[in-house]
């Protein structure tokens, strides 16, 4: 009886847990992190455009050529 109840609970909890992980993109959320890679876009087989978030501000980087290049800081979110 107890084993059947535990199985039923697992059938309910596991899909919910998997759905939450899928919505977060499979990434673990760690509070207090100051640096994060927001997005990466392949421009060609060698070069990538990276959007890095640091202290709430965005930074565009171009990597993979003869040298990596900082394209610039994006305006802070909410600023016009």
Secondary structure, 3 states (H helix, E strand, C coil): CHHHHHHHHHHHHHHHHHHHHHHCCCCCCCCCCCEEEEEEEECCCCCEEEEEEECCEEEEEEECCCCCEEEEECCCCCCC
